[in-house]
């Protein structure tokens, strides 16, 4: 189990990015959360198998159709089973 902390930069608020991320995570079996930040970015934590999280991170770079991702900051660590699903947080 790995944990991926991520911050997505670009046009990622007001374009369904959080809902798209939640749906993608659930489809892939990834656990964690995602939320908007006051600075206009989106941050989150994802947990799961390293191979699955690598694919998850690659898909975050694409985002939903109206999003424009410029960069993603990511930090990997060994994970502990903290989450039971994937949710959008306020």
KENUDO-339086 format. One record per residue: residue number from 1; z, x negated, y negated of N, C-alpha, C, O in turn. Coordinates in Angstrom, 3 decimals, padded with zeros to 6 digits, always signed. Atoms other than C-alpha are relative to their C-alpha. Layout:
BEGIN
REC  pos      n.up    n.east   n.north     ca.up   ca.east  ca.north      c.up    c.east   c.north      o.up    o.east   o.north
REC  NUM         Z         X         Y         Z         X         Y         Z         X         Y         Z         X         Y
...
END
This chain:
BEGIN
REC  pos      n.up    n.east   n.north     ca.up   ca.east  ca.north      c.up    c.east   c.north      o.up    o.east   o.north
REC    1  +000.000  -000.850  +001.184  +000.000  +000.000  +000.000  +000.000  -000.893  -001.244  +000.829  -001.794  -001.378
REC    2  +000.100  +000.718  +001.267  -001.035  -001.347  -003.406  +000.187  +000.975  -001.155  -000.012  +002.181  -001.010
REC    3  -000.112  -000.784  +001.222  -000.351  -000.132  -006.926  -000.923  -000.606  -001.040  -000.980  -001.824  -001.212
REC    4  +000.921  +000.397  +001.061  -002.915  -000.266  -009.714  +000.428  +000.697  -001.289  +000.372  +001.923  -001.384
REC    5  -000.278  -000.526  +001.334  -001.783  +000.178  -013.323  -001.259  -000.237  -000.823  -001.794  -001.346  -000.833
REC    6  +001.258  +000.142  +000.725  -004.777  +000.832  -015.562  +000.053  +000.662  -001.371  +000.747  +001.658  -001.575
REC    7  +000.224  -000.592  +001.316  -005.699  +001.508  -019.181  -001.496  -000.028  -000.247  -002.130  -001.083  -000.208
REC    8  +001.433  -000.149  +000.207  -009.181  +002.810  -019.890  -000.259  +000.121  -001.496  +000.341  +000.957  -002.173
REC    9  +000.348  +000.023  +001.420  -010.687  +002.068  -023.317  -001.407  +000.566  -000.196  -002.264  +000.453  +000.680
REC   10  +001.309  -000.539  +000.336  -013.622  +003.780  -025.005  +000.135  +001.439  -000.448  +001.194  +001.858  -000.915
REC   11  -000.037  -001.436  +000.302  -014.526  +007.410  -025.611  +000.456  +000.707  +001.268  -000.358  +001.113  +002.098
REC   12  -000.563  -000.517  -001.254  -012.198  +008.775  -022.953  +000.968  +001.164  -000.218  +001.578  +001.642  +000.738
REC   13  -000.803  -001.195  +000.256  -010.280  +011.587  -024.654  -000.924  +001.093  -000.509  -001.866  +000.829  -001.255
REC   14  +000.822  -001.123  +000.404  -011.745  +015.040  -025.154  -001.296  +000.106  +000.781  -002.211  +000.816  +000.364
REC   15  +001.218  -000.004  -000.823  -014.353  +014.456  -022.425  +000.322  +000.300  +001.473  -000.461  -000.034  +002.362
REC   16  -000.435  -000.358  -001.357  -012.455  +015.740  -019.348  +000.326  -001.201  +000.872  +000.291  -001.103  +002.099
REC   17  -000.240  +001.214  -000.775  -011.571  +012.189  -018.322  +001.201  +000.138  +000.935  +001.129  -000.259  +002.098
REC   18  -001.198  -000.114  -000.849  -008.070  +013.002  -017.039  -000.229  +000.919  +001.188  +000.147  +000.580  +002.310
REC   19  +000.261  -000.932  -001.099  -009.171  +016.010  -014.978  -000.965  -000.605  +001.012  -000.790  -000.446  +002.220
REC   20  +000.966  +000.655  -000.873  -012.124  +014.053  -013.595  +000.697  -001.068  +000.847  +000.428  -001.189  +002.042
REC   21  -000.738  +001.044  -000.714  -009.788  +011.162  -012.662  +000.887  +000.613  +001.073  +000.942  +000.117  +002.199
REC   22  -000.856  -000.690  -000.979  -007.348  +013.549  -010.959  -000.818  +000.477  +001.184  -000.435  +000.256  +002.333
REC   23  +000.829  -000.521  -001.087  -010.122  +015.203  -008.956  -000.537  -001.119  +000.883  -000.549  -000.998  +002.108
REC   24  +000.508  +001.142  -000.753  -011.613  +011.853  -007.944  +001.114  -000.611  +000.861  +000.898  -000.926  +002.031
REC   25  -001.119  +000.591  -000.737  -008.198  +010.489  -006.931  +000.365  +000.852  +001.210  +000.574  +000.329  +002.305
REC   26  -000.340  -000.894  -001.114  -007.418  +013.530  -004.807  -001.059  -000.071  +001.094  -000.731  -000.073  +002.281
REC   27  +001.105  +000.103  -000.953  -010.843  +013.299  -003.155  +000.099  -001.290  +000.816  -000.238  -001.306  +002.000
REC   28  -000.069  +001.307  -000.653  -010.215  +009.629  -002.318  +001.337  -000.247  +000.709  +001.487  -001.248  +001.410
REC   29  -001.315  +000.185  -000.612  -006.595  +010.098  -001.173  +000.896  -000.956  -000.761  +001.802  -001.560  -000.188
REC   30  -000.792  +000.882  +000.860  -005.165  +008.122  -004.103  +001.150  +000.805  -000.599  +000.969  +001.963  -000.975
REC   31  -001.187  -000.638  +000.573  -001.655  +008.959  -005.363  +000.284  -000.588  -001.372  -000.117  -001.716  -001.657
REC   32  -000.398  +000.544  +001.296  -000.277  +008.590  -008.895  -000.125  +001.001  -001.119  +000.098  +002.196  -000.928
REC   33  +000.113  -000.860  +001.186  -000.877  +009.954  -012.383  -000.931  -000.624  -001.037  -001.272  -001.805  -000.965
REC   34  +000.837  +000.431  +001.110  -003.049  +009.735  -015.506  +000.431  +000.790  -001.235  +000.832  +001.948  -001.121
REC   35  -000.357  -000.695  +001.244  -002.344  +010.590  -019.182  -000.712  -000.643  -001.191  -001.139  -001.797  -001.137
REC   36  +000.535  +000.510  +001.258  -003.705  +010.221  -022.709  +001.064  -000.824  -000.700  +002.257  -000.544  -000.585
REC   37  -000.883  +000.787  +000.848  -002.201  +007.592  -024.983  -000.289  +000.355  -001.455  -001.384  +000.814  -001.777
REC   38  +000.145  -000.317  +001.417  -001.679  +008.058  -028.715  -001.114  -000.806  -000.664  -001.669  -000.372  -001.673
REC   39  +001.024  +000.856  +000.603  -004.152  +005.228  -029.430  -001.428  +000.387  +000.397  -002.380  -000.295  +000.019
REC   40  +001.333  -000.457  -000.393  -007.067  +007.157  -027.884  -000.454  -000.470  +001.361  -001.529  -000.084  +001.821
REC   41  +000.320  +000.480  -001.339  -007.050  +005.387  -024.533  +000.637  +000.899  +001.048  +001.397  +001.810  +000.716
REC   42  -000.584  -000.729  -001.124  -006.136  +006.761  -021.112  +000.669  -001.023  +000.908  +000.090  -002.066  +001.212
REC   43  -000.697  +000.914  -000.905  -003.542  +005.129  -018.865  +000.408  +000.736  +001.260  +000.488  +001.964  +001.288
REC   44  -000.425  -000.613  -001.237  -002.452  +005.698  -015.324  +000.514  -001.011  +001.002  +000.456  -002.224  +000.800
REC   45  -000.478  +000.782  -001.135  -000.956  +004.458  -012.103  -000.618  +000.621  +001.244  -000.591  +001.839  +001.420
REC   46  +000.600  -000.466  -001.246  -002.724  +004.709  -008.764  +000.572  -000.804  +001.156  +000.759  -002.016  +001.055
REC   47  -000.514  +000.667  -001.192  -001.365  +003.927  -005.319  -000.847  +000.375  +001.201  -001.326  +001.503  +001.322
REC   48  +000.739  -000.250  -001.222  -003.125  +003.576  -002.008  -000.431  -001.292  +000.652  +000.057  -002.372  +000.318
REC   49  +000.572  +001.139  -000.681  -005.046  +001.272  +000.257  -000.810  -000.827  -001.003  -001.495  -000.265  -001.858
REC   50  +000.665  +000.872  +000.963  -006.448  -001.746  -001.610  -001.514  +000.237  -000.063  -002.097  +000.221  -001.147
REC   51  +001.442  -000.247  -000.024  -010.027  -001.047  -000.519  -000.341  +001.290  -000.736  -001.308  +001.337  -001.496
REC   52  +000.221  -001.281  +000.670  -009.803  +002.560  -001.701  +000.240  -000.142  -001.499  -000.523  +000.395  -002.301
REC   53  -000.292  +000.188  +001.422  -008.214  +001.511  -005.007  -001.081  -000.818  -000.703  -001.362  -000.591  -001.880
REC   54  +001.105  +000.768  +000.572  -011.000  -001.010  -005.579  -001.170  +000.930  -000.323  -001.778  +000.820  -001.387
REC   55  +001.057  -000.988  +000.245  -013.539  +001.818  -005.233  +000.388  +000.944  -001.132  -000.449  +001.298  -001.962
REC   56  -000.518  -000.867  +001.062  -011.378  +004.032  -007.464  -000.198  -000.664  -001.364  -000.668  -000.031  -002.309
REC   57  +000.146  +000.746  +001.252  -011.361  +001.345  -010.171  -001.470  -000.102  -000.407  -001.799  +000.041  -001.585
REC   58  +001.434  +000.070  +000.302  -015.138  +000.929  -009.923  -000.503  +001.327  -000.559  -001.293  +001.344  -001.503
REC   59  +000.429  -001.321  +000.473  -015.615  +004.688  -010.377  +000.575  +000.312  -001.379  -000.059  +001.023  -002.159
REC   60  -000.564  -000.204  +001.340  -013.293  +004.687  -013.412  -000.917  -000.583  -001.066  -000.999  -000.045  -002.169
REC   61  +000.917  +000.613  +000.957  -015.810  +002.407  -015.124  -001.139  +000.947  -000.378  -001.662  +000.873  -001.490
REC   62  +001.055  -000.978  +000.281  -018.387  +005.214  -014.875  +000.546  +001.181  -000.785  -000.046  +001.587  -001.786
REC   63  -000.584  -001.164  +000.659  -016.141  +008.112  -015.879  -000.874  +001.233  +000.137  -001.945  +001.179  +000.741
REC   64  +000.795  -001.223  -000.022  -017.350  +011.688  -016.285  -001.196  -000.129  -000.951  -001.248  -001.064  -001.750
REC   65  +001.246  +000.132  +000.767  -020.748  +012.354  -017.925  +000.154  -000.220  -001.511  -000.631  -000.975  -002.085
REC   66  -000.125  +000.135  +001.452  -019.502  +012.620  -021.547  +000.821  -001.215  -000.440  +000.862  -001.533  -001.628
REC   67  -000.837  +001.161  +000.336  -017.200  +009.573  -021.389  -000.859  -001.246  -000.207  -001.967  -001.361  +000.317
REC   68  +000.621  +001.304  +000.204  -018.130  +006.098  -022.579  +001.090  -001.057  +000.146  +001.790  -001.372  -000.816
REC   69  -001.026  +001.002  -000.286  -015.875  +003.503  -020.957  -000.502  -001.357  -000.481  -001.592  -001.795  -000.113
REC   70  +000.386  +001.336  +000.472  -015.950  +000.147  -022.742  +000.664  -001.088  +000.837  -000.001  -002.035  +001.256
REC   71  -000.722  +000.966  -000.836  -013.265  -001.785  -020.822  +001.146  +000.710  +000.719  +001.577  +001.796  +000.330
REC   72  -001.189  -000.469  -000.713  -010.460  -001.250  -018.342  +000.910  -001.191  +000.216  +000.500  -002.204  +000.783
REC   73  -001.032  +000.986  -000.302  -007.280  -003.303  -018.278  +000.667  +000.452  +001.292  +001.010  +001.626  +001.434
REC   74  -000.627  -000.372  -001.261  -005.800  -003.394  -014.786  +000.961  -001.074  +000.468  +000.727  -002.269  +000.287
REC   75  -001.015  +000.889  -000.575  -002.743  -004.906  -013.141  +000.300  +000.507  +001.406  +000.646  +001.673  +001.598
REC   76  -000.263  -000.325  -001.403  -002.316  -004.957  -009.362  +001.384  -000.487  +000.403  +001.855  -001.522  -000.070
REC   77  -001.276  +000.433  -000.581  +000.982  -005.125  -007.508  +000.155  +000.639  +001.369  -000.563  +001.574  +001.726
REC   78  -000.329  -000.629  -001.269  +002.430  -004.388  -004.104  +000.710  +001.301  -000.326  +001.589  +001.344  -001.186
REC   79  -000.533  -001.322  +000.331  +003.287  -000.714  -004.071  +001.071  +000.473  +000.942  +001.161  +000.056  +002.097
REC   80  -000.950  -000.753  -000.809  +006.107  +001.386  -002.848  -000.440  +001.449  -000.098  -000.960  +001.870  -001.131
REC   81  +000.455  -001.385  -000.049  +005.410  +004.972  -001.857  +000.802  +000.850  -000.979  +001.833  +001.413  -000.612
REC   82  -000.719  -000.727  +001.046  +006.460  +006.645  -005.132  -000.492  +001.419  -000.210  +000.275  +002.269  -000.662
REC   83  +000.630  -001.259  +000.387  +004.080  +009.604  -005.413  -000.395  +000.816  +001.228  -000.652  +000.276  +002.304
REC   84  +000.406  -000.888  -001.106  +003.239  +012.627  -003.275  -001.357  +000.629  -000.262  -001.871  +001.355  +000.590
REC   85  +001.298  -000.526  +000.366  -000.010  +013.520  -005.069  -000.527  -000.751  -001.204  -000.041  -001.837  -001.522
REC   86  +000.517  +000.603  +001.214  -002.058  +012.741  -008.170  -000.015  +001.084  -001.062  -000.566  +002.164  -000.851
REC   87  -000.142  -001.025  +001.029  -001.312  +014.551  -011.427  -000.418  -000.499  -001.372  -000.434  -001.701  -001.637
REC   88  +000.231  +000.264  +001.401  -002.298  +014.734  -015.069  +001.330  +000.193  -000.707  +001.965  +001.238  -000.562
REC   89  -001.252  -000.092  +000.759  +000.706  +014.036  -017.290  -000.319  +000.181  -001.477  -001.367  -000.243  -001.964
REC   90  +000.179  -000.231  +001.436  +001.137  +015.087  -020.900  +000.317  -001.246  -000.780  +000.224  -001.247  -002.008
END
